[in-house]
Amino acid sequence: MKLSFIVNRPKEEPGYRLRRQEGNGRNLRYTTETYADDKPAGERYPI
């Protein structure tokens, strides 16, 4: 068994969105994007 922990995370952290793209035929492509990318680097996390 293996355990891992993420430490020192911010109290409020932006979530993720799922983006769906339709291609030729029945091809679908899913990608995840973080909401933090919507803001400039210095404003992503509250202090």
N, CA, C and O atoms as CSV, one atom per row, in Angstrom:
chain,resi,resn,atom,element,x,y,z
A,1,MET,N,N,0.841,-1.149,0.000
A,1,MET,CA,C,0.000,0.000,0.000
A,1,MET,C,C,0.904,1.236,0.000
A,1,MET,O,O,1.969,1.249,0.618
A,2,LYS,N,N,0.457,2.258,-0.699
A,2,LYS,CA,C,1.223,3.497,-0.783
A,2,LYS,C,C,0.301,4.665,-0.477
A,2,LYS,O,O,-0.801,4.742,-1.018
A,3,LEU,N,N,0.741,5.575,0.385
A,3,LEU,CA,C,-0.022,6.770,0.730
A,3,LEU,C,C,0.789,7.997,0.362
A,3,LEU,O,O,2.013,8.007,0.488
A,4,SER,N,N,0.106,9.019,-0.089
A,4,SER,CA,C,0.780,10.292,-0.339
A,4,SER,C,C,-0.130,11.411,0.144
A,4,SER,O,O,-1.355,11.293,0.105
A,5,PHE,N,N,0.476,12.488,0.596
A,5,PHE,CA,C,-0.251,13.618,1.137
A,5,PHE,C,C,0.258,14.904,0.507
A,5,PHE,O,O,1.451,15.046,0.239
A,6,ILE,N,N,-0.643,15.827,0.277
A,6,ILE,CA,C,-0.266,17.148,-0.196
A,6,ILE,C,C,-0.338,18.078,1.001
A,6,ILE,O,O,-1.383,18.192,1.642
A,7,VAL,N,N,0.769,18.742,1.306
A,7,VAL,CA,C,0.812,19.609,2.485
A,7,VAL,C,C,0.932,21.068,2.062
A,7,VAL,O,O,1.295,21.374,0.926
A,8,ASN,N,N,0.623,21.958,2.995
A,8,ASN,CA,C,0.724,23.407,2.796
A,8,ASN,C,C,-0.138,23.895,1.642
A,8,ASN,O,O,0.269,24.788,0.899
A,9,ARG,N,N,-1.304,23.327,1.488
A,9,ARG,CA,C,-2.232,23.786,0.451
A,9,ARG,C,C,-2.947,25.030,0.930
A,9,ARG,O,O,-3.137,25.204,2.134
A,10,PRO,N,N,-3.351,25.908,0.012
A,10,PRO,CA,C,-4.100,27.098,0.422
A,10,PRO,C,C,-5.467,26.714,0.985
A,10,PRO,O,O,-6.013,25.664,0.646
A,11,LYS,N,N,-6.020,27.580,1.854
A,11,LYS,CA,C,-7.325,27.296,2.460
A,11,LYS,C,C,-8.422,27.283,1.406
A,11,LYS,O,O,-9.321,26.443,1.451
A,12,GLU,N,N,-8.350,28.210,0.463
A,12,GLU,CA,C,-9.307,28.238,-0.640
A,12,GLU,C,C,-8.547,27.989,-1.929
A,12,GLU,O,O,-7.589,28.695,-2.244
A,13,GLU,N,N,-8.971,27.003,-2.657
A,13,GLU,CA,C,-8.271,26.639,-3.887
A,13,GLU,C,C,-9.286,26.571,-5.031
A,13,GLU,O,O,-10.332,25.939,-4.887
A,14,PRO,N,N,-8.990,27.214,-6.165
A,14,PRO,CA,C,-9.911,27.157,-7.297
A,14,PRO,C,C,-10.079,25.722,-7.805
A,14,PRO,O,O,-9.172,24.898,-7.683
A,15,GLY,N,N,-11.226,25.444,-8.361
A,15,GLY,CA,C,-11.510,24.103,-8.863
A,15,GLY,C,C,-11.088,23.904,-10.309
A,15,GLY,O,O,-10.255,24.641,-10.837
A,16,TYR,N,N,-11.668,22.913,-10.929
A,16,TYR,CA,C,-11.349,22.548,-12.308
A,16,TYR,C,C,-12.622,22.496,-13.142
A,16,TYR,O,O,-13.712,22.264,-12.620
A,17,ARG,N,N,-12.471,22.712,-14.423
A,17,ARG,CA,C,-13.593,22.567,-15.355
A,17,ARG,C,C,-13.235,21.473,-16.358
A,17,ARG,O,O,-12.064,21.245,-16.660
A,18,LEU,N,N,-14.242,20.820,-16.853
A,18,LEU,CA,C,-14.070,19.784,-17.865
A,18,LEU,C,C,-14.510,20.353,-19.206
A,18,LEU,O,O,-15.649,20.796,-19.355
A,19,ARG,N,N,-13.610,20.339,-20.174
A,19,ARG,CA,C,-13.920,20.872,-21.492
A,19,ARG,C,C,-14.048,19.713,-22.473
A,19,ARG,O,O,-13.181,18.842,-22.537
A,20,ARG,N,N,-15.124,19.711,-23.228
A,20,ARG,CA,C,-15.394,18.641,-24.191
A,20,ARG,C,C,-15.307,19.197,-25.603
A,20,ARG,O,O,-15.910,20.226,-25.907
A,21,GLN,N,N,-14.565,18.527,-26.457
A,21,GLN,CA,C,-14.438,18.916,-27.854
A,21,GLN,C,C,-14.897,17.749,-28.721
A,21,GLN,O,O,-14.483,16.607,-28.517
A,22,GLU,N,N,-15.748,18.049,-29.682
A,22,GLU,CA,C,-16.241,17.018,-30.582
A,22,GLU,C,C,-15.421,17.050,-31.871
A,22,GLU,O,O,-15.166,18.114,-32.435
A,23,GLY,N,N,-15.019,15.879,-32.317
A,23,GLY,CA,C,-14.237,15.771,-33.536
A,23,GLY,C,C,-15.044,15.105,-34.637
A,23,GLY,O,O,-16.272,15.042,-34.581
A,24,ASN,N,N,-14.336,14.614,-35.628
A,24,ASN,CA,C,-14.985,13.914,-36.741
A,24,ASN,C,C,-15.646,12.634,-36.255
A,24,ASN,O,O,-15.104,11.928,-35.405
A,25,GLY,N,N,-16.802,12.345,-36.790
A,25,GLY,CA,C,-17.508,11.124,-36.410
A,25,GLY,C,C,-17.946,11.179,-34.962
A,25,GLY,O,O,-18.590,12.136,-34.533
A,26,ARG,N,N,-17.593,10.149,-34.213
A,26,ARG,CA,C,-17.984,10.081,-32.799
A,26,ARG,C,C,-16.811,10.353,-31.869
A,26,ARG,O,O,-16.868,10.001,-30.690
A,27,ASN,N,N,-15.762,10.963,-32.367
A,27,ASN,CA,C,-14.590,11.238,-31.540
A,27,ASN,C,C,-14.862,12.389,-30.583
A,27,ASN,O,O,-15.317,13.460,-30.987
A,28,LEU,N,N,-14.580,12.152,-29.322
A,28,LEU,CA,C,-14.715,13.170,-28.283
A,28,LEU,C,C,-13.385,13.298,-27.563
A,28,LEU,O,O,-12.712,12.301,-27.302
A,29,ARG,N,N,-13.010,14.521,-27.244
A,29,ARG,CA,C,-11.776,14.766,-26.497
A,29,ARG,C,C,-12.138,15.572,-25.255
A,29,ARG,O,O,-12.793,16.610,-25.348
A,30,TYR,N,N,-11.711,15.090,-24.099
A,30,TYR,CA,C,-11.969,15.758,-22.833
A,30,TYR,C,C,-10.655,16.264,-22.258
A,30,TYR,O,O,-9.658,15.543,-22.241
A,31,THR,N,N,-10.659,17.493,-21.793
A,31,THR,CA,C,-9.497,18.052,-21.119
A,31,THR,C,C,-9.964,18.759,-19.855
A,31,THR,O,O,-11.089,19.254,-19.787
A,32,THR,N,N,-9.091,18.802,-18.858
A,32,THR,CA,C,-9.399,19.530,-17.631
A,32,THR,C,C,-8.571,20.805,-17.598
A,32,THR,O,O,-7.409,20.818,-18.006
A,33,GLU,N,N,-9.183,21.875,-17.108
A,33,GLU,CA,C,-8.511,23.161,-16.966
A,33,GLU,C,C,-8.825,23.710,-15.583
A,33,GLU,O,O,-9.929,23.529,-15.069
A,34,THR,N,N,-7.865,24.367,-14.996
A,34,THR,CA,C,-8.079,24.946,-13.676
A,34,THR,C,C,-8.658,26.347,-13.795
A,34,THR,O,O,-8.360,27.077,-14.740
A,35,TYR,N,N,-9.486,26.710,-12.829
A,35,TYR,CA,C,-10.031,28.064,-12.792
A,35,TYR,C,C,-8.948,29.087,-12.467
A,35,TYR,O,O,-9.109,30.270,-12.767
A,36,ALA,N,N,-7.848,28.649,-11.858
A,36,ALA,CA,C,-6.764,29.561,-11.492
A,36,ALA,C,C,-6.137,30.210,-12.721
A,36,ALA,O,O,-5.587,31.307,-12.621
A,37,ASP,N,N,-6.205,29.562,-13.865
A,37,ASP,CA,C,-5.619,30.131,-15.086
A,37,ASP,C,C,-6.378,31.352,-15.575
A,37,ASP,O,O,-5.877,32.083,-16.429
A,38,ASP,N,N,-7.576,31.589,-15.052
A,38,ASP,CA,C,-8.359,32.748,-15.455
A,38,ASP,C,C,-7.829,34.049,-14.856
A,38,ASP,O,O,-8.208,35.135,-15.295
A,39,LYS,N,N,-6.945,33.940,-13.844
A,39,LYS,CA,C,-6.420,35.122,-13.153
A,39,LYS,C,C,-4.916,35.215,-13.370
A,39,LYS,O,O,-4.274,34.204,-13.655
A,40,PRO,N,N,-4.341,36.410,-13.241
A,40,PRO,CA,C,-2.888,36.553,-13.330
A,40,PRO,C,C,-2.189,35.814,-12.178
A,40,PRO,O,O,-2.809,35.523,-11.156
A,41,ALA,N,N,-0.933,35.524,-12.349
A,41,ALA,CA,C,-0.192,34.694,-11.377
A,41,ALA,C,C,-0.255,35.230,-9.960
A,41,ALA,O,O,-0.375,34.434,-9.029
A,42,GLY,N,N,-0.180,36.543,-9.745
A,42,GLY,CA,C,-0.170,37.082,-8.392
A,42,GLY,C,C,-1.536,37.107,-7.721
A,42,GLY,O,O,-1.619,37.379,-6.523
A,43,GLU,N,N,-2.596,36.833,-8.447
A,43,GLU,CA,C,-3.951,36.922,-7.901
A,43,GLU,C,C,-4.667,35.581,-7.850
A,43,GLU,O,O,-5.878,35.544,-7.630
A,44,ARG,N,N,-3.963,34.496,-8.043
A,44,ARG,CA,C,-4.613,33.187,-8.129
A,44,ARG,C,C,-5.109,32.679,-6.796
A,44,ARG,O,O,-6.170,32.057,-6.734
A,45,TYR,N,N,-4.376,32.925,-5.732
A,45,TYR,CA,C,-4.756,32.408,-4.422
A,45,TYR,C,C,-4.903,33.557,-3.445
A,45,TYR,O,O,-4.081,34.472,-3.458
A,46,PRO,N,N,-5.928,33.542,-2.592
A,46,PRO,CA,C,-6.070,34.591,-1.594
A,46,PRO,C,C,-4.985,34.452,-0.529
A,46,PRO,O,O,-4.534,33.348,-0.223
A,47,ILE,N,N,-4.580,35.576,0.023
A,47,ILE,CA,C,-3.531,35.552,1.064
A,47,ILE,C,C,-4.165,35.826,2.404
A,47,ILE,O,O,-3.472,35.853,3.421
